[in-house]
Amino acid sequence: MDRVNQSMVCEFVLLGLTNSWELQICLFLLFSVIYLATVSGNILIMTTVITDSHLHSPMYFLLANLSFVDLWLSSATIPKTIINFLRDSKTISFGTCMWQVVFVHFAGGGEMVLLVTMAYDRYVAICKPLHYTTIMSQQKCIWLVVISWVIGFVHSVSQLAMIVNLPFCGPREIDSFFCDLPLVIELACMDTHALGLLVNADSGFLATTCFILLLISYTYILLTVCHHSTDGVYKALSTCTAHIMVVVIFFVPCIFIYLCPLNIPSVDKFLAVFYAVFTPLLNPAIYTLRNTEMKAAMKRLRSQYVSSREKS
């Protein structure tokens, strides 16, 4: 049956972050700058890794893929949010809302698995350095990235399957700046308590599993290095600090959104902004500012660009 016949609601209203016009203008400028920085920063990382032969290693291959996922995650929500800051009617069609749910969970689920893969890469590099090139071969790296995308796709489709046929016939206001899945479910014209628990369990299981694997990986790295050298802690932390920071920044909001929801609108909005807006921005910043090889590669890329401009 056609969607229009199934549901009286063909679009939702996004209440956004504030009702103040002055604040919306400020947020429009802030989000525009953040999105521009996110896109340019992640594209710069991908371009640098692809063009610089010194970075053709598993760690940077995975980092480039992380930047690609962050582009998806930010582009799924921020452009629509920026446009809505300047509009009186902040509506989103049913189909666009469903696609937003798919892209957010596709990118989010894929990034969780990709972070586990990056932790595994660091484990092999630090704990089994003599076998690193054998274990982390190019073919294996490609398969690990493909697996992360497949898991993200399966996760997003499972989330979509649980909500796409829900009857939406009454309230249509979503108290957020994008189609946050738990908030969309609350608008259905039926008892969605059990379904809400199932949706949270789906996301919570993936997030918890990945987070536990990450804790085990980095704990094992620290214990292994400490066992072999007295200053092992500092060396391990120097290598893995950037990864650990990204893991904390990415997973803490997810835990409070899906595993331990606080159900406080202002806090939920803050966590959603941090997860969907700031995380894709902070990832490239953290990796480039703390990585001497990446900074050196970017300088070489800049020098090549300047040289080519001078010749032309």
Short mmCIF file of the C-alpha atoms (twelve columns), coordinates in Angstrom:
data_MODEL
# 
_entry.id   MODEL 
# 
loop_
_atom_site.group_PDB 
_atom_site.id 
_atom_site.type_symbol 
_atom_site.label_atom_id 
_atom_site.label_alt_id 
_atom_site.label_comp_id 
_atom_site.label_asym_id 
_atom_site.label_seq_id 
_atom_site.Cartn_x 
_atom_site.Cartn_y 
_atom_site.Cartn_z 
_atom_site.pdbx_PDB_model_num 
ATOM 1   C CA . MET A 1   0.000  0.000   0.000   1 
ATOM 2   C CA . ASP A 2   1.212  3.490   -0.697  1 
ATOM 3   C CA . ARG A 3   2.855  5.390   2.157   1 
ATOM 4   C CA . VAL A 4   0.270  8.182   1.942   1 
ATOM 5   C CA . ASN A 5   -2.513 5.670   2.561   1 
ATOM 6   C CA . GLN A 6   -0.676 4.105   5.472   1 
ATOM 7   C CA . SER A 7   0.070  7.331   7.258   1 
ATOM 8   C CA . MET A 8   -1.543 10.723  7.541   1 
ATOM 9   C CA . VAL A 9   1.852  12.308  8.308   1 
ATOM 10  C CA . CYS A 10  3.947  12.934  5.188   1 
ATOM 11  C CA . GLU A 11  6.470  15.234  6.868   1 
ATOM 12  C CA . PHE A 12  7.874  16.013  10.293  1 
ATOM 13  C CA . VAL A 13  8.738  19.298  11.972  1 
ATOM 14  C CA . LEU A 14  12.219 19.626  13.438  1 
ATOM 15  C CA . LEU A 15  12.087 21.905  16.477  1 
ATOM 16  C CA . GLY A 16  15.838 22.468  16.262  1 
ATOM 17  C CA . LEU A 17  18.114 23.744  18.998  1 
ATOM 18  C CA . THR A 18  16.508 27.077  19.897  1 
ATOM 19  C CA . ASN A 19  13.545 29.329  19.129  1 
ATOM 20  C CA . SER A 20  15.569 32.541  19.340  1 
ATOM 21  C CA . TRP A 21  16.179 34.088  15.904  1 
ATOM 22  C CA . GLU A 22  19.404 35.746  17.106  1 
ATOM 23  C CA . LEU A 23  20.767 32.442  18.394  1 
ATOM 24  C CA . GLN A 24  19.762 30.694  15.187  1 
ATOM 25  C CA . ILE A 25  21.813 33.200  13.172  1 
ATOM 26  C CA . CYS A 26  24.802 32.589  15.460  1 
ATOM 27  C CA . LEU A 27  24.336 28.832  15.158  1 
ATOM 28  C CA . PHE A 28  24.013 29.156  11.385  1 
ATOM 29  C CA . LEU A 29  27.430 30.818  11.237  1 
ATOM 30  C CA . LEU A 30  28.958 28.379  13.735  1 
ATOM 31  C CA . PHE A 31  27.633 25.251  12.038  1 
ATOM 32  C CA . SER A 32  28.639 26.573  8.605   1 
ATOM 33  C CA . VAL A 33  32.219 27.103  9.765   1 
ATOM 34  C CA . ILE A 34  32.276 23.694  11.478  1 
ATOM 35  C CA . TYR A 35  30.945 21.905  8.410   1 
ATOM 36  C CA . LEU A 36  33.396 23.689  6.109   1 
ATOM 37  C CA . ALA A 37  36.263 22.777  8.450   1 
ATOM 38  C CA . THR A 38  35.021 19.172  8.729   1 
ATOM 39  C CA . VAL A 39  34.750 18.672  4.981   1 
ATOM 40  C CA . SER A 40  38.056 20.382  4.160   1 
ATOM 41  C CA . GLY A 41  39.904 18.650  7.019   1 
ATOM 42  C CA . ASN A 42  38.734 15.149  6.154   1 
ATOM 43  C CA . ILE A 43  39.271 15.667  2.414   1 
ATOM 44  C CA . LEU A 44  42.779 16.948  3.181   1 
ATOM 45  C CA . ILE A 45  43.544 13.785  5.172   1 
ATOM 46  C CA . MET A 46  42.251 11.509  2.390   1 
ATOM 47  C CA . THR A 47  44.141 13.440  -0.289  1 
ATOM 48  C CA . THR A 48  47.361 13.427  1.735   1 
ATOM 49  C CA . VAL A 49  47.204 9.689   2.408   1 
ATOM 50  C CA . ILE A 50  46.435 8.887   -1.238  1 
ATOM 51  C CA . THR A 51  49.106 11.132  -2.780  1 
ATOM 52  C CA . ASP A 52  51.992 10.710  -0.303  1 
ATOM 53  C CA . SER A 53  53.844 7.408   -0.680  1 
ATOM 54  C CA . HIS A 54  55.255 7.723   2.853   1 
ATOM 55  C CA . LEU A 55  51.731 7.192   4.198   1 
ATOM 56  C CA . HIS A 56  50.918 4.066   2.207   1 
ATOM 57  C CA . SER A 57  50.651 1.896   5.309   1 
ATOM 58  C CA . PRO A 58  47.729 0.124   7.028   1 
ATOM 59  C CA . MET A 59  47.367 2.752   9.778   1 
ATOM 60  C CA . TYR A 60  46.963 5.637   7.335   1 
ATOM 61  C CA . PHE A 61  44.793 3.587   5.000   1 
ATOM 62  C CA . LEU A 62  42.389 3.047   7.910   1 
ATOM 63  C CA . LEU A 63  42.676 6.726   8.885   1 
ATOM 64  C CA . ALA A 64  41.675 7.797   5.363   1 
ATOM 65  C CA . ASN A 65  38.649 5.513   5.562   1 
ATOM 66  C CA . LEU A 66  37.743 7.008   8.939   1 
ATOM 67  C CA . SER A 67  37.812 10.460  7.357   1 
ATOM 68  C CA . PHE A 68  35.545 9.212   4.576   1 
ATOM 69  C CA . VAL A 69  33.039 7.866   7.123   1 
ATOM 70  C CA . ASP A 70  33.148 11.155  9.043   1 
ATOM 71  C CA . LEU A 71  32.251 12.984  5.832   1 
ATOM 72  C CA . TRP A 72  29.156 10.776  5.546   1 
ATOM 73  C CA . LEU A 73  28.217 11.280  9.177   1 
ATOM 74  C CA . SER A 74  28.483 15.062  9.069   1 
ATOM 75  C CA . SER A 75  26.820 15.408  5.662   1 
ATOM 76  C CA . ALA A 76  23.822 13.360  6.796   1 
ATOM 77  C CA . THR A 77  22.707 15.996  9.312   1 
ATOM 78  C CA . ILE A 78  24.590 19.308  9.185   1 
ATOM 79  C CA . PRO A 79  23.555 20.684  5.737   1 
ATOM 80  C CA . LYS A 80  19.850 20.273  6.528   1 
ATOM 81  C CA . THR A 81  20.413 21.816  9.959   1 
ATOM 82  C CA . ILE A 82  22.213 24.828  8.471   1 
ATOM 83  C CA . ILE A 83  19.364 25.426  6.015   1 
ATOM 84  C CA . ASN A 84  16.743 25.135  8.766   1 
ATOM 85  C CA . PHE A 85  18.419 27.864  10.826  1 
ATOM 86  C CA . LEU A 86  17.291 30.330  8.149   1 
ATOM 87  C CA . ARG A 87  13.794 28.929  7.674   1 
ATOM 88  C CA . ASP A 88  10.602 29.550  9.600   1 
ATOM 89  C CA . SER A 89  9.159  26.187  8.576   1 
ATOM 90  C CA . LYS A 90  11.671 23.545  9.635   1 
ATOM 91  C CA . THR A 91  10.005 20.558  7.996   1 
ATOM 92  C CA . ILE A 92  11.529 17.337  6.706   1 
ATOM 93  C CA . SER A 93  9.686  14.882  4.464   1 
ATOM 94  C CA . PHE A 94  9.044  11.339  5.622   1 
ATOM 95  C CA . GLY A 95  11.357 9.909   2.975   1 
ATOM 96  C CA . THR A 96  14.189 12.332  3.764   1 
ATOM 97  C CA . CYS A 97  13.783 11.548  7.452   1 
ATOM 98  C CA . MET A 98  14.110 7.809   6.788   1 
ATOM 99  C CA . TRP A 99  17.184 8.371   4.614   1 
ATOM 100 C CA . GLN A 100 18.707 10.473  7.379   1 
ATOM 101 C CA . VAL A 101 18.170 7.612   9.835   1 
ATOM 102 C CA . VAL A 102 19.831 5.203   7.389   1 
ATOM 103 C CA . PHE A 103 22.874 7.390   6.709   1 
ATOM 104 C CA . VAL A 104 23.452 8.293   10.378  1 
ATOM 105 C CA . HIS A 105 23.350 4.664   11.514  1 
ATOM 106 C CA . PHE A 106 25.234 3.443   8.442   1 
ATOM 107 C CA . ALA A 107 28.109 5.840   9.085   1 
ATOM 108 C CA . GLY A 108 27.914 5.492   12.877  1 
ATOM 109 C CA . GLY A 109 27.869 1.691   12.869  1 
ATOM 110 C CA . GLY A 110 30.649 1.531   10.286  1 
ATOM 111 C CA . GLU A 111 32.785 3.957   12.281  1 
ATOM 112 C CA . MET A 112 32.431 1.866   15.450  1 
ATOM 113 C CA . VAL A 113 33.759 -1.224  13.683  1 
ATOM 114 C CA . LEU A 114 36.453 0.813   11.927  1 
ATOM 115 C CA . LEU A 115 37.715 2.116   15.277  1 
ATOM 116 C CA . VAL A 116 38.001 -1.490  16.471  1 
ATOM 117 C CA . THR A 117 39.976 -2.284  13.323  1 
ATOM 118 C CA . MET A 118 42.314 0.645   14.006  1 
ATOM 119 C CA . ALA A 119 42.819 -0.610  17.568  1 
ATOM 120 C CA . TYR A 120 43.690 -4.040  16.191  1 
ATOM 121 C CA . ASP A 121 46.189 -2.417  13.831  1 
ATOM 122 C CA . ARG A 122 47.882 -0.648  16.771  1 
ATOM 123 C CA . TYR A 123 47.889 -3.882  18.770  1 
ATOM 124 C CA . VAL A 124 49.719 -5.735  15.996  1 
ATOM 125 C CA . ALA A 125 52.142 -2.840  15.414  1 
ATOM 126 C CA . ILE A 126 53.097 -2.548  19.106  1 
ATOM 127 C CA . CYS A 127 52.777 -6.120  20.367  1 
ATOM 128 C CA . LYS A 128 53.833 -8.033  17.234  1 
ATOM 129 C CA . PRO A 129 56.050 -5.632  15.267  1 
ATOM 130 C CA . LEU A 130 58.024 -8.367  13.476  1 
ATOM 131 C CA . HIS A 131 54.844 -9.830  12.002  1 
ATOM 132 C CA . TYR A 132 53.106 -6.520  11.297  1 
ATOM 133 C CA . THR A 133 53.526 -6.435  7.524   1 
ATOM 134 C CA . THR A 134 52.434 -10.057 7.251   1 
ATOM 135 C CA . ILE A 135 49.377 -9.785  9.480   1 
ATOM 136 C CA . MET A 136 48.224 -6.354  8.267   1 
ATOM 137 C CA . SER A 137 48.592 -7.031  4.556   1 
ATOM 138 C CA . GLN A 138 46.895 -4.811  2.001   1 
ATOM 139 C CA . GLN A 139 44.308 -7.468  1.205   1 
ATOM 140 C CA . LYS A 140 43.448 -7.948  4.874   1 
ATOM 141 C CA . CYS A 141 43.105 -4.196  5.414   1 
ATOM 142 C CA . ILE A 142 40.686 -3.959  2.500   1 
ATOM 143 C CA . TRP A 143 38.623 -6.841  3.876   1 
ATOM 144 C CA . LEU A 144 38.519 -5.269  7.343   1 
ATOM 145 C CA . VAL A 145 37.239 -2.005  5.872   1 
ATOM 146 C CA . VAL A 146 34.661 -3.863  3.765   1 
ATOM 147 C CA . ILE A 147 33.475 -5.714  6.881   1 
ATOM 148 C CA . SER A 148 33.032 -2.415  8.733   1 
ATOM 149 C CA . TRP A 149 30.897 -1.079  5.881   1 
ATOM 150 C CA . VAL A 150 28.833 -4.281  5.722   1 
ATOM 151 C CA . ILE A 151 28.156 -4.211  9.469   1 
ATOM 152 C CA . GLY A 152 27.199 -0.533  9.259   1 
ATOM 153 C CA . PHE A 153 24.848 -1.287  6.368   1 
ATOM 154 C CA . VAL A 154 23.205 -4.227  8.147   1 
ATOM 155 C CA . HIS A 155 22.814 -2.144  11.296  1 
ATOM 156 C CA . SER A 156 21.184 0.760   9.457   1 
ATOM 157 C CA . VAL A 157 18.826 -1.505  7.491   1 
ATOM 158 C CA . SER A 158 17.768 -3.298  10.683  1 
ATOM 159 C CA . GLN A 159 16.947 0.060   12.280  1 
ATOM 160 C CA . LEU A 160 15.021 1.215   9.224   1 
ATOM 161 C CA . ALA A 161 13.041 -2.032  8.997   1 
ATOM 162 C CA . MET A 162 11.718 -1.515  12.521  1 
ATOM 163 C CA . ILE A 163 10.287 1.955   11.880  1 
ATOM 164 C CA . VAL A 164 9.518  2.401   8.180   1 
ATOM 165 C CA . ASN A 165 6.045  0.829   8.439   1 
ATOM 166 C CA . LEU A 166 5.006  2.446   11.717  1 
ATOM 167 C CA . PRO A 167 1.726  4.401   11.578  1 
ATOM 168 C CA . PHE A 168 2.358  8.129   11.962  1 
ATOM 169 C CA . CYS A 169 -1.006 9.826   12.188  1 
ATOM 170 C CA . GLY A 170 -0.839 12.383  14.964  1 
ATOM 171 C CA . PRO A 171 2.070  14.373  16.464  1 
ATOM 172 C CA . ARG A 172 4.810  15.250  13.995  1 
ATOM 173 C CA . GLU A 173 7.203  17.454  15.979  1 
ATOM 174 C CA . ILE A 174 10.690 16.068  16.607  1 
ATOM 175 C CA . ASP A 175 12.481 17.873  19.434  1 
ATOM 176 C CA . SER A 176 15.884 17.754  17.772  1 
ATOM 177 C CA . PHE A 177 17.754 19.160  14.766  1 
ATOM 178 C CA . PHE A 178 17.669 15.869  12.825  1 
ATOM 179 C CA . CYS A 179 15.628 12.665  12.703  1 
ATOM 180 C CA . ASP A 180 16.955 11.034  15.848  1 
ATOM 181 C CA . LEU A 181 15.552 7.506   15.803  1 
ATOM 182 C CA . PRO A 182 14.255 7.259   19.412  1 
ATOM 183 C CA . LEU A 183 12.407 10.561  18.973  1 
ATOM 184 C CA . VAL A 184 10.863 9.463   15.666  1 
ATOM 185 C CA . ILE A 185 9.542  6.256   17.235  1 
ATOM 186 C CA . GLU A 186 7.784  8.237   19.957  1 
ATOM 187 C CA . LEU A 187 5.579  9.879   17.305  1 
ATOM 188 C CA . ALA A 188 4.027  6.613   16.103  1 
ATOM 189 C CA . CYS A 189 0.322  6.108   16.784  1 
ATOM 190 C CA . MET A 190 0.804  2.933   18.801  1 
ATOM 191 C CA . ASP A 191 2.500  1.641   21.910  1 
ATOM 192 C CA . THR A 192 6.200  1.783   20.989  1 
ATOM 193 C CA . HIS A 193 7.739  0.990   24.373  1 
ATOM 194 C CA . ALA A 194 8.864  -2.508  23.360  1 
ATOM 195 C CA . LEU A 195 10.005 -1.289  19.939  1 
ATOM 196 C CA . GLY A 196 11.997 1.519   21.541  1 
ATOM 197 C CA . LEU A 197 13.760 -0.988  23.762  1 
ATOM 198 C CA . LEU A 198 14.503 -3.168  20.733  1 
ATOM 199 C CA . VAL A 199 15.937 -0.256  18.742  1 
ATOM 200 C CA . ASN A 200 18.102 0.841   21.665  1 
ATOM 201 C CA . ALA A 201 19.197 -2.763  22.211  1 
ATOM 202 C CA . ASP A 202 20.220 -3.027  18.544  1 
ATOM 203 C CA . SER A 203 22.388 0.092   18.693  1 
ATOM 204 C CA . GLY A 204 23.468 -0.616  22.257  1 
ATOM 205 C CA . PHE A 205 24.678 -4.123  21.417  1 
ATOM 206 C CA . LEU A 206 26.861 -2.873  18.563  1 
ATOM 207 C CA . ALA A 207 28.223 0.042   20.604  1 
ATOM 208 C CA . THR A 208 28.863 -2.089  23.704  1 
ATOM 209 C CA . THR A 209 30.556 -4.885  21.758  1 
ATOM 210 C CA . CYS A 210 32.855 -2.479  19.929  1 
ATOM 211 C CA . PHE A 211 33.617 -0.514  23.097  1 
ATOM 212 C CA . ILE A 212 34.537 -3.674  25.044  1 
ATOM 213 C CA . LEU A 213 36.787 -4.858  22.205  1 
ATOM 214 C CA . LEU A 214 38.474 -1.445  22.181  1 
ATOM 215 C CA . LEU A 215 39.030 -1.525  25.951  1 
ATOM 216 C CA . ILE A 216 40.507 -5.011  25.722  1 
ATOM 217 C CA . SER A 217 42.778 -4.037  22.819  1 
ATOM 218 C CA . TYR A 218 44.234 -0.913  24.410  1 
ATOM 219 C CA . THR A 219 44.521 -2.531  27.839  1 
ATOM 220 C CA . TYR A 220 46.425 -5.438  26.315  1 
ATOM 221 C CA . ILE A 221 48.697 -2.999  24.456  1 
ATOM 222 C CA . LEU A 222 49.578 -1.152  27.671  1 
ATOM 223 C CA . LEU A 223 50.128 -4.339  29.674  1 
ATOM 224 C CA . THR A 224 52.263 -5.917  26.959  1 
ATOM 225 C CA . VAL A 225 54.499 -2.880  26.493  1 
ATOM 226 C CA . CYS A 226 54.834 -2.333  30.252  1 
ATOM 227 C CA . HIS A 227 55.987 -5.923  30.624  1 
ATOM 228 C CA . HIS A 228 58.801 -5.461  28.127  1 
ATOM 229 C CA . SER A 229 60.164 -2.038  29.068  1 
ATOM 230 C CA . THR A 230 60.174 0.346   32.003  1 
ATOM 231 C CA . ASP A 231 59.154 3.345   29.914  1 
ATOM 232 C CA . GLY A 232 56.654 1.295   27.934  1 
ATOM 233 C CA . VAL A 233 53.674 3.178   29.302  1 
ATOM 234 C CA . TYR A 234 54.864 6.462   27.816  1 
ATOM 235 C CA . LYS A 235 55.673 4.917   24.455  1 
ATOM 236 C CA . ALA A 236 52.315 3.176   24.258  1 
ATOM 237 C CA . LEU A 237 50.425 6.276   25.279  1 
ATOM 238 C CA . SER A 238 52.366 8.349   22.769  1 
ATOM 239 C CA . THR A 239 51.314 5.967   19.995  1 
ATOM 240 C CA . CYS A 240 47.723 5.360   21.044  1 
ATOM 241 C CA . THR A 241 46.616 8.584   22.726  1 
ATOM 242 C CA . ALA A 242 45.024 9.949   19.555  1 
ATOM 243 C CA . HIS A 243 43.110 6.710   19.028  1 
ATOM 244 C CA . ILE A 244 41.923 6.612   22.633  1 
ATOM 245 C CA . MET A 245 40.761 10.244  22.493  1 
ATOM 246 C CA . VAL A 246 38.718 9.559   19.363  1 
ATOM 247 C CA . VAL A 247 37.188 6.441   20.942  1 
ATOM 248 C CA . VAL A 248 36.118 8.349   24.066  1 
ATOM 249 C CA . ILE A 249 34.735 11.296  22.079  1 
ATOM 250 C CA . PHE A 250 32.752 8.988   19.785  1 
ATOM 251 C CA . PHE A 251 31.426 6.396   22.234  1 
ATOM 252 C CA . VAL A 252 30.502 8.475   25.290  1 
ATOM 253 C CA . PRO A 253 27.591 10.251  23.517  1 
ATOM 254 C CA . CYS A 254 26.450 6.931   22.013  1 
ATOM 255 C CA . ILE A 255 26.349 5.320   25.444  1 
ATOM 256 C CA . PHE A 256 24.158 8.066   26.888  1 
ATOM 257 C CA . ILE A 257 21.914 8.201   23.816  1 
ATOM 258 C CA . TYR A 258 21.206 4.471   23.474  1 
ATOM 259 C CA . LEU A 259 22.413 2.560   26.538  1 
ATOM 260 C CA . CYS A 260 21.698 4.997   29.370  1 
ATOM 261 C CA . PRO A 261 19.291 7.592   27.957  1 
ATOM 262 C CA . LEU A 262 18.855 10.520  30.339  1 
ATOM 263 C CA . ASN A 263 15.590 11.697  28.732  1 
ATOM 264 C CA . ILE A 264 16.510 15.336  29.414  1 
ATOM 265 C CA . PRO A 265 15.854 17.269  26.157  1 
ATOM 266 C CA . SER A 266 18.651 19.815  26.639  1 
ATOM 267 C CA . VAL A 267 21.208 17.119  27.483  1 
ATOM 268 C CA . ASP A 268 20.013 14.884  24.649  1 
ATOM 269 C CA . LYS A 269 20.419 17.754  22.188  1 
ATOM 270 C CA . PHE A 270 23.921 18.494  23.481  1 
ATOM 271 C CA . LEU A 271 24.927 14.834  23.078  1 
ATOM 272 C CA . ALA A 272 23.396 14.725  19.592  1 
ATOM 273 C CA . VAL A 273 25.314 17.860  18.556  1 
ATOM 274 C CA . PHE A 274 28.535 16.465  19.980  1 
ATOM 275 C CA . TYR A 275 28.049 13.108  18.222  1 
ATOM 276 C CA . ALA A 276 26.864 14.328  14.818  1 
ATOM 277 C CA . VAL A 277 28.624 17.708  14.528  1 
ATOM 278 C CA . PHE A 278 31.786 17.866  16.620  1 
ATOM 279 C CA . THR A 279 33.038 14.265  16.359  1 
ATOM 280 C CA . PRO A 280 33.609 14.399  12.560  1 
ATOM 281 C CA . LEU A 281 35.482 17.685  13.106  1 
ATOM 282 C CA . LEU A 282 37.616 16.537  16.031  1 
ATOM 283 C CA . ASN A 283 38.799 13.304  14.410  1 
ATOM 284 C CA . PRO A 284 40.961 14.942  11.707  1 
ATOM 285 C CA . ALA A 285 42.119 17.615  14.165  1 
ATOM 286 C CA . ILE A 286 43.263 15.058  16.736  1 
ATOM 287 C CA . TYR A 287 45.049 12.827  14.245  1 
ATOM 288 C CA . THR A 288 46.824 15.632  12.371  1 
ATOM 289 C CA . LEU A 289 47.868 17.690  15.401  1 
ATOM 290 C CA . ARG A 290 49.350 14.688  17.213  1 
ATOM 291 C CA . ASN A 291 50.918 12.925  14.225  1 
ATOM 292 C CA . THR A 292 54.289 14.197  13.026  1 
ATOM 293 C CA . GLU A 293 54.252 12.029  9.886   1 
ATOM 294 C CA . MET A 294 50.862 13.385  8.843   1 
ATOM 295 C CA . LYS A 295 51.942 16.994  9.445   1 
ATOM 296 C CA . ALA A 296 55.134 16.436  7.446   1 
ATOM 297 C CA . ALA A 297 53.135 14.867  4.604   1 
ATOM 298 C CA . MET A 298 50.755 17.835  4.558   1 
ATOM 299 C CA . LYS A 299 53.719 20.209  4.321   1 
ATOM 300 C CA . ARG A 300 55.050 18.221  1.353   1 
ATOM 301 C CA . LEU A 301 51.608 18.326  -0.270  1 
ATOM 302 C CA . ARG A 302 51.457 22.088  0.232   1 
ATOM 303 C CA . SER A 303 54.952 22.513  -1.217  1 
ATOM 304 C CA . GLN A 304 53.997 20.487  -4.282  1 
ATOM 305 C CA . TYR A 305 50.874 22.582  -4.751  1 
ATOM 306 C CA . VAL A 306 52.831 25.856  -4.466  1 
ATOM 307 C CA . SER A 307 55.449 24.587  -6.914  1 
ATOM 308 C CA . SER A 308 52.833 23.562  -9.459  1 
ATOM 309 C CA . ARG A 309 51.136 26.966  -9.180  1 
ATOM 310 C CA . GLU A 310 54.454 28.769  -9.718  1 
ATOM 311 C CA . LYS A 311 55.243 26.680  -12.807 1 
ATOM 312 C CA . SER A 312 51.832 27.349  -14.297 1 
# 
